Amino acid sequence: MTRFRRVLVSMAVPLLGLVGAVVAGSPAAAATDIRDQLEAAPGVTVLEEQPVAAPYRFFVLSITQPVDHLRPSAGTFQQRFTLLHRGTDRPTVLHTTGYNVPGYAFRSEPTRLVDGNQISVEQRYFTPSRPDPADWSKLTIWQAATDHHRLVAALKPIYSQKWISTGASKGGMTSIYHRRFYPSDVDGTVAYVAPQDVNNAEDSAYDRFFTKVGTAQCRAALDAVQVEALRRRAELVARYEAWAAANARTFTVVGSADRAFEFIVNGTTWAFWQYSLESDCVDVPAPTASSDDIWAWLDAIYGIDSNTDQGVNPYVPYYFQAAYQLGYPDVSLPHLAGLQHYRGQDRAQSYIPRDIVPRFQPFAMDDIDVWVKLFGRRLLFVYGQNDPWGAEPFRLGPGTRDSLSYTAAGYNHGSNISRLTPAESATATAAVQRWAGVSAPAALAPAAPSYIPSLDDRDPALDRRFNLR
C-alpha cells in the first residue's frame, strides 16, 4: 500500500483556540468532574455519555477541525472521537482504526497493558466526520495527522501523563504518519499489521508472498476455486444480479455486477490469508463443488456485498487515500489471466466515484519510510506471518532508536503482542509499559481486573471489510 508525493511539511500549524483548558493536577481539576473538564476543552463537544463498567466512564465527543489546517478560516467540520476514561493520573492511549470510530467502549491491547485511558479517533472524511461539501484534496496524511495533533493539544492539559498511540492495519499506518509529522505528541507507538508500500509501482513482494504462504496443497486449492468460479461466471453473475435486485444493491461505482464479481474472485485468496488460518484450508471448495457451495464460500471469505455501491461507499475515503498517497497492492494472479475480463483494473480507482479524481503523489510514502529509518523513536511493529499486508512492512533503519519489530508465526491480520512467543511478548509488553511510564498494571491498580469482558471481548481492529482486493 503506498506511495505518495512527499509531504515534507514540518510546519507548525497554529492551534487556534487551544488555550485555557484546566491543568490536570491543579486544585480546580481535582474538584471538577471529568465531563465538566471535557466540555471546557477548546473545540470539544460532549455528545453523550454511555454506561460502562466501573472504574471507567465512556464518552462520545466531537472536536471542531479546520478542513484545511493551512487555511483555518476556510471552513470547519466536526471530527468524532470517543473517550474511555480511567483517570487523569493514568497514561492515555490514542487509538484509531484509520476508518470510522466504533461507537461503543472497548480497550485496545496497549490500553489493557498500561491500564490507561483510551481516546479513539475517527479518520477525517469517514462519515459523519466529513466536511460538507467535501474537498477531497484535503484528505492527506498530513491533514489527518494535524487533526490528531490538535486533539492531543486540546486534551493533554487534562490527561497530562504519558501518551501511547496505536492502531491496526490502516490505523497503524495512521499512527505512524502522525508520529512523522508530530513526533513529540506521544511517547511511543504500537502499530499492528501496518503495510508500508514505499514504491507503488513495484509490488512483486506480494506475488512472492503468495508463492510461499501456507502449504503448496492449500495454495493450489485456493487457485483452483478461483479458476472454477470464473469458469462459472455466467451462472454466478446471474445469481449476483438476482441477489442485488432482491436486496436493493447497485453497481454504479464498480461498473457492473460482472466486474464486481470478477474483483471478488480476484480477492478471495488475499482475503483468505488475511483473516483465516492454514487449518481453514480444509473448507476451501473443490472445483467439483456445487455452485451453491462456491457462492457461499465467496460470500464468507470476501463478502458479496463488498463491491456493491452500498458496500463500497462507506470506504471511498480509504480508496481515495490509496489512489492519492497510500498506494494499492497489485497482484498478478497469472492463473486467472485467461479468464479475466478486466485484467489490471482491480485497483483503488475502480472503487471511487468517477467525479472524484485523485492525482497520485508518489513520494509521500518515501518520506515516511525515510523518517522511520532515520528518525523513528519508540516504535513497535507487530505483523502476522501469513498476512498478505505484511509482505511490504515498515522497516527499522540505522537511525531508528528504542524500537522493535516482530512477526507472529503462522498468524494473520489479527496479530498482536499476545500472539508472539512468550519472550517476545514479554519484551514488547515491557517496552510499551516503559514508554507509558508504568510497571505492570496489577501492581499499580490491584482493584482493576486485567480482563474485563464488556470491554475486551470485541475486536474492532480486525476490520472484516478491509479486504481491499
C-alpha positions in Angstrom: 0.0 0.0 0.0 1.6 3.2 -0.6 3.4 5.8 -2.2 2.6 9.4 -2.1 4.1 12.6 -3.0 6.2 13.6 -0.1 4.6 16.0 2.1 7.7 17.3 3.8 5.6 19.7 5.7 7.0 20.1 9.1 5.3 23.4 9.5 3.8 24.5 12.8 0.1 25.0 12.3 -1.5 27.5 14.7 -3.6 25.7 17.2 -6.4 28.2 17.2 -8.2 28.4 20.4 -6.3 25.5 22.1 -5.8 27.5 25.3 -7.5 27.9 28.6 -8.1 24.2 29.5 -7.9 23.3 33.2 -4.5 21.9 34.0 -4.6 18.4 35.4 -3.4 18.1 38.9 -4.4 21.6 39.8 -7.0 22.2 42.6 -9.6 23.2 40.1 -9.0 20.0 38.1 -9.2 17.8 41.2 -12.6 19.3 42.2 -14.1 19.2 38.7 -15.9 16.2 37.2 -14.3 14.8 34.1 -17.3 15.6 32.0 -17.0 19.3 33.0 -13.4 19.3 32.1 -14.1 17.8 28.7 -16.8 20.3 28.0 -14.4 23.1 28.9 -11.7 21.8 26.5 -11.3 24.1 23.4 -13.3 23.0 20.5 -14.6 19.8 22.2 -18.3 18.9 22.5 -19.6 16.0 24.6 -22.2 14.3 22.5 -23.2 11.6 25.0 -22.1 9.5 28.0 -22.8 5.8 27.9 -22.9 3.5 30.9 -19.8 1.3 31.2 -18.2 -0.9 33.9 -16.5 0.9 36.8 -13.9 2.3 37.3 -14.3 3.6 33.7 -16.5 6.2 32.1 -17.3 6.3 28.4 -18.0 9.4 26.3 -18.8 10.1 22.6 -17.4 13.5 21.6 -16.5 15.7 18.7 -13.9 18.4 18.1 -14.0 21.2 15.6 -11.3 20.8 13.0 -10.3 23.0 10.1 -11.0 21.4 6.7 -7.6 22.8 5.7 -5.1 23.2 8.5 -3.1 25.6 6.3 -6.2 27.9 5.9 -8.1 27.6 9.2 -10.6 30.3 8.1 -11.7 28.2 5.0 -14.2 26.1 6.9 -14.5 23.5 9.6 -16.1 20.1 10.3 -16.8 18.1 13.4 -14.5 15.1 13.9 -16.0 12.4 16.1 -14.0 10.6 18.8 -14.6 8.5 21.9 -13.0 8.5 25.3 -12.8 5.6 27.7 -11.8 7.5 30.9 -9.8 5.6 33.5 -8.3 8.5 35.4 -6.3 11.7 34.8 -3.5 10.1 36.8 -3.2 7.2 34.2 -1.4 7.2 30.8 -3.5 7.8 27.7 -3.7 5.7 24.6 -4.5 7.5 21.3 -6.2 4.8 19.2 -7.5 4.9 15.6 -8.8 2.3 13.2 -7.9 4.6 10.3 -11.6 4.4 9.3 -14.8 5.0 11.4 -14.6 5.1 15.1 -16.6 2.3 16.9 -19.4 3.8 18.9 -19.0 1.6 21.9 -16.5 1.2 24.7 -13.6 -1.2 24.2 -9.9 -1.5 25.2 -7.2 -1.9 22.7 -4.2 -4.1 23.7 -2.0 -1.2 24.7 -4.8 0.2 26.8 -5.0 -3.0 28.7 -1.3 -3.3 29.1 -0.9 0.1 30.7 -4.3 0.2 32.4 -4.9 3.6 30.8 -7.4 6.0 29.3 -8.3 5.5 25.6 -9.1 8.1 23.0 -10.4 6.6 19.7 -10.4 8.9 16.8 -12.4 8.7 13.5 -10.4 9.4 10.4 -11.3 12.6 8.6 -13.8 12.2 5.7 -15.3 8.9 7.1 -18.9 9.8 7.9 -20.0 11.6 9.9 -16.6 13.2 10.2 -16.7 14.7 6.7 -16.9 18.3 5.6 -19.9 19.3 3.5 -19.1 19.9 0.7 -16.1 17.6 0.8 -12.9 18.9 -0.8 -11.1 15.6 -1.3 -7.8 17.2 -2.0 -7.7 17.9 1.8 -7.7 14.2 2.6 -4.0 13.8 3.1 -1.8 12.1 5.6 -0.5 15.5 6.9 -4.0 17.0 7.3 -5.1 13.8 9.2 -2.0 13.9 11.3 -2.7 17.5 12.2 -6.3 16.6 13.2 -4.7 14.2 15.8 -2.2 16.9 16.8 -4.9 19.4 17.6 -6.9 16.8 19.5 -3.8 15.9 21.6 -3.2 19.5 22.3 -6.8 20.0 23.4 -6.8 17.1 25.9 -3.2 17.0 27.2 -4.0 19.6 29.8 -6.5 17.2 31.2 -4.5 13.9 30.6 -1.0 15.0 31.4 0.6 11.6 31.9 2.4 9.7 29.2 0.7 9.0 25.9 0.9 6.0 23.6 -0.6 5.9 20.1 -1.8 2.7 18.4 -3.9 1.2 15.6 -4.1 -1.9 13.4 -3.8 -2.1 9.6 -4.7 1.4 8.3 -5.0 2.5 11.9 -1.3 1.5 12.4 -0.3 3.4 9.3 -2.2 6.5 10.5 -0.4 6.3 13.9 3.0 6.3 12.2 2.0 9.2 9.9 1.0 11.2 13.0 4.4 10.5 14.6 6.3 11.5 11.5 4.8 15.0 11.5 4.3 15.4 15.2 6.9 13.1 16.8 6.6 14.6 20.3 2.8 14.3 20.6 3.0 10.9 22.1 5.7 8.9 23.9 5.5 5.7 21.9 3.6 4.0 19.1 2.3 0.4 18.7 1.4 -0.3 15.0 -0.2 -3.6 14.3 -0.1 -5.3 10.8 0.6 -1.9 9.1 1.7 -2.1 5.5 4.2 0.3 4.0 4.3 0.2 0.2 7.1 2.6 -0.5 7.1 2.0 -4.3 3.6 1.6 -5.5 4.7 0.6 -9.0 6.8 -2.3 -7.7 4.5 -4.9 -6.0 6.4 -8.1 -6.6 6.7 -8.7 -2.9 3.0 -9.6 -2.9 3.4 -12.1 -5.7 6.3 -13.7 -3.9 4.2 -13.9 -0.7 1.5 -15.9 -2.5 4.0 -18.4 -3.8 5.2 -19.2 -0.3 2.4 -18.7 2.2 0.9 -21.9 3.7 1.3 -25.3 2.1 1.5 -26.0 -1.6 -1.7 -28.0 -1.3 -3.6 -25.1 0.2 -2.3 -22.6 -2.4 -3.3 -25.0 -5.1 -6.8 -25.4 -3.7 -7.3 -21.6 -3.5 -6.1 -21.1 -7.1 -8.4 -23.9 -8.3 -11.6 -22.5 -6.7 -10.8 -19.0 -8.2 -10.4 -20.6 -11.6 -13.7 -22.6 -11.2 -15.6 -19.5 -10.0 -14.6 -17.6 -13.2 -15.4 -20.6 -15.4 -18.9 -20.5 -13.9 -19.1 -16.7 -14.4 -22.4 -16.7 -16.4 -24.2 -18.7 -13.8 -22.7 -16.9 -10.8 -23.1 -13.4 -12.2 -26.7 -14.1 -12.9 -27.1 -15.2 -9.3 -25.3 -12.0 -8.2 -27.6 -9.8 -10.2 -30.7 -11.5 -8.8 -29.4 -11.2 -5.3 -28.6 -7.5 -5.9 -32.1 -6.8 -7.2 -33.7 -8.6 -4.3 -31.6 -6.7 -1.8 -31.7 -3.2 -3.4 -28.0 -3.3 -4.3 -26.4 -1.5 -7.2 -23.1 -1.4 -9.0 -22.7 2.2 -10.2 -19.2 2.7 -8.7 -17.5 -0.5 -9.8 -19.5 -0.5 -13.0 -21.4 -3.8 -13.3 -22.2 -7.0 -11.5 -19.8 -8.8 -13.8 -16.9 -6.5 -13.0 -17.8 -6.6 -9.3 -17.9 -10.4 -9.4 -14.5 -10.7 -11.0 -13.0 -8.4 -8.4 -14.5 -10.6 -5.7 -12.9 -13.7 -7.2 -9.6 -11.8 -7.6 -9.5 -11.0 -3.9 -10.6 -14.3 -2.3 -7.1 -15.7 -1.8 -5.9 -12.4 -0.3 -8.9 -12.3 2.0 -8.5 -15.9 3.0 -4.9 -15.4 4.2 -5.8 -12.1 5.8 -8.5 -13.5 8.1 -8.1 -17.3 8.1 -5.6 -19.8 9.3 -3.9 -22.6 7.4 -6.1 -25.0 9.3 -9.1 -23.4 7.4 -7.8 -24.8 4.1 -10.0 -27.9 4.6 -13.0 -25.7 4.0 -11.9 -24.4 0.5 -14.4 -25.9 -2.0 -13.0 -28.3 -4.6 -13.6 -27.5 -8.3 -16.2 -30.2 -8.3 -18.2 -28.5 -5.6 -21.7 -27.2 -6.3 -22.3 -23.6 -7.3 -24.1 -23.1 -4.0 -21.0 -24.1 -2.1 -18.7 -21.9 -4.1 -21.1 -19.0 -3.8 -21.4 -19.4 -0.1 -17.6 -19.6 0.3 -17.0 -16.5 -1.8 -19.5 -14.7 0.5 -17.9 -16.0 3.7 -14.4 -15.1 2.6 -14.8 -11.9 0.7 -18.4 -10.8 1.1 -20.7 -10.5 -1.9 -21.9 -7.1 -0.7 -18.4 -5.7 -0.5 -18.3 -4.5 -4.2 -21.8 -3.1 -4.4 -22.3 0.7 -4.1 -23.7 0.1 -0.7 -20.6 -1.8 0.3 -18.1 0.5 -1.3 -19.4 3.9 -0.5 -18.5 3.9 3.3 -14.9 3.1 2.3 -14.5 5.7 -0.5 -12.1 7.7 1.8 -9.8 4.8 2.1 -9.8 4.1 -1.7 -9.2 7.8 -2.3 -6.3 7.8 0.0 -4.9 4.7 -1.6 -5.1 6.3 -5.1 -3.8 9.6 -3.8 -1.0 8.8 -1.4 -1.0 5.4 0.2 -0.8 3.2 -2.9 -2.6 -0.1 -3.5 -1.3 -3.6 -4.0 -1.3 -5.1 -7.5 -1.2 -8.9 -7.5 -0.5 -10.5 -10.9 -2.7 -13.7 -10.5 -1.3 -15.4 -13.6 -3.5 -18.4 -13.1 -6.6 -16.2 -13.9 -5.2 -14.3 -16.8 -7.1 -16.2 -19.5 -10.4 -15.9 -17.6 -10.4 -12.3 -16.5 -12.4 -9.7 -18.5 -11.0 -6.7 -16.6 -7.4 -7.7 -16.0 -5.3 -4.9 -14.4 -8.4 -2.9 -13.5 -8.8 -4.1 -9.9 -7.2 -1.1 -8.3 -8.1 1.6 -5.9 -9.5 4.0 -8.6 -12.1 1.4 -9.5 -13.8 1.8 -6.1 -14.1 5.6 -6.3 -17.0 7.5 -7.9 -16.0 8.9 -11.3 -16.4 12.5 -10.2 -13.5 12.1 -7.7 -10.2 12.0 -9.5 -7.1 11.7 -7.2 -3.8 12.6 -8.7 -1.3 10.2 -7.2 1.6 11.6 -5.1 4.4 9.1 -5.4 6.8 10.5 -2.8 4.6 10.6 0.3 5.5 7.1 1.5 9.2 7.7 0.6 9.1 10.5 3.2 7.5 8.3 5.8 10.0 5.5 5.1 13.0 7.8 5.5 11.6 9.2 8.8 11.1 5.7 10.3 14.6 4.5 9.3 16.5 7.7 10.2 14.5 9.4 12.9 11.9 6.9 14.3 11.8 6.6 18.1 9.9 4.2 20.4 8.1 2.4 17.7 6.7 -1.2 18.0 5.6 -3.1 14.9 3.7 -6.4 15.0 3.0 -8.4 11.9 1.4 -11.8 11.1 3.5 -14.3 9.1 0.5 -15.3 6.9 -1.0 -11.9 6.5 -0.5 -10.6 2.9 -0.4 -7.0 4.2 2.9 -7.8 5.9 4.6 -8.5 2.5 5.6 -4.9 2.4 6.1 -3.9 6.1 7.5 -0.8 7.8 11.3 -1.5 8.3 13.5 -0.1 11.0 16.7 1.6 9.9 20.1 2.8 11.0 18.7 5.8 12.7 15.7 4.1 14.4 16.1 4.1 18.2 14.4 2.2 21.0 12.1 0.3 18.6 11.1 -3.2 17.9 9.5 -5.3 15.1 8.0 -8.8 15.5 6.2 -11.3 13.4 3.6 -13.7 14.9 4.4 -17.2 13.4 1.5 -18.7 11.4 -0.8 -15.9 12.2 -2.9 -13.4 10.2 -4.2 -9.8 10.1 -5.3 -10.2 13.7 -1.8 -10.5 15.0 -0.9 -8.7 18.3 1.5 -8.8 21.2 -0.3 -11.7 22.7 0.3 -13.8 19.6 4.1 -13.5 19.9 6.4 -16.0 21.6 6.5 -15.6 25.4 9.9 -14.0 25.3 8.9 -11.6 22.5 5.6 -10.8 24.2 7.4 -10.0 27.5 9.9 -7.7 25.8 7.2 -5.9 23.8 5.0 -5.5 26.8 7.9 -4.1 28.9 8.7 -1.6 26.2 5.1 -0.4 26.0 4.8 0.0 29.7 8.2 1.7 30.0 7.1 4.2 27.3 3.9 4.8 29.2 5.7 5.3 32.4 4.1 2.4 34.2 5.0 -1.0 35.6 2.6 -4.0 35.4 -1.0 -2.7 35.8 -1.7 -5.2 38.6 1.0 -3.6 40.7 -0.4 -0.1 40.1 -4.1 -0.8 40.4 -4.8 -4.1 42.1 -8.6 -3.4 42.2 -8.8 -3.1 38.5 -9.1 -6.6 36.8 -6.7 -7.2 34.0 -9.5 -8.6 31.9 -13.0 -7.0 31.6 -15.3 -9.0 29.3 -17.6 -6.0 28.5 -14.5 -4.0 27.3 -12.2 -6.7 26.0 -14.3 -9.2 24.1 -14.7 -7.0 21.0 -12.0 -6.7 18.3 -12.7 -3.6 16.3 -9.1 -3.6 15.0 -9.8 -6.7 12.9 -11.9 -4.9 10.3 -13.6 -7.6 8.1 -14.2 -5.0 5.4 -10.5 -4.3 4.9 -10.1 -6.9 2.2 -9.0 -4.4 -0.4 -8.5 -7.0 -3.1 
